[in-house]
Amino acid sequence: MKDKKICGIQQIGIGYSDIKLSWRWYRKYFGMDVPVFEDTADATLMQQYTGNKAHSRYAILAMNMQGGGGFELWQFLERTPEKPIQEIKIGDFGIFIVKIKSRDIQKTYQYFKEELLDIQGKITKSPAGYLHFYLKDAFGNLFEIIENNDWFCKNNSLTGGVAGVVIGVSQMEKSLKLYQKVLGFDHLVIDKIKEFEDLAPLNGGQTEIRRVILQQKNKPSGGFSALLGNVEIELIERKDQTGVKIYQDRFWGDTGFIHVCFDVIHMNSFKQQCANAGFPFSVDSQNSFDMGKAAGHFSYIEDPDGTLIEFVETHKVPIMKKWGVYLNMKSRNCDKDLPKWMIKLMGLTRVKN
């Protein structure tokens, strides 16, 4: 059996009550203007996370062609999505910050400030060594804008796509067993316990935490890795033990960051190794699953606190959708990078505000 491989973060699943409004916002401010798929269907395989009932949903996978992961925007069609019972704070269990890359952090900050966006604090230096600042979108989701030099191509957007996530955990050592050992984020950037100045402006940030930042020692390769770029996983454990589960008594698909999805190669190896480590697949499409014009094998596991992690092995993706041209990944050597010119064809479907 071939060894598993993570090619990057394919997308962050985000639940909304108005998907069209949210996508318009992300096109303007994050450059997420290339729709890979747009699909309406019943989420039949996710029933254990949606009240044991298949709910109809509308989903859009949008990318920024400068590089980085995308957003899978998600909306219930027959149910009003629920918001968190209380305001999310630093260290609550689940995904509570998504990292977005910036080519010029000063210009990005100034532009967002001029647009009167909800900036949280000032530009500071991350413990990992780069400049960054925090921002709430128009829907209450928290993002970290990070200085970055890992780009696929250039356009007029000040930002790129997703470069990582921040996840609240209850017991760091249990979580490291998954993120560091199983998923292979094997480069430990920092592991410190203290109050962090850069987190102080955020809700619940003025407290002692254990903060671990993980990256991959080896640059990802194969498939769409050149587009998705390098990834950073940041884990936060509150030492005051007041963290709560972000999706407690709510459904997958309710508002907020519902999952992080990794683009993977050799799904069967992932299935075996996750099960051996005590993280069995809770959802497995087993065969190719259509998402409108795209298709792939997808699965989910839960981290020790129930945070949902998705894996997708892409089988088919539209690269010139208007003309019916698709890329069949099953007929290619998936361990080799796709040619850049081929990936750039996806940008022909760009949607402008």
Order of alpha helices (4+ residues) and beta strands (2+ residues): beta-alpha-beta-beta-beta-beta-alpha-beta-beta-beta-beta-alpha-beta-beta-alpha-beta-beta-alpha-beta-beta-beta-beta-beta-alpha
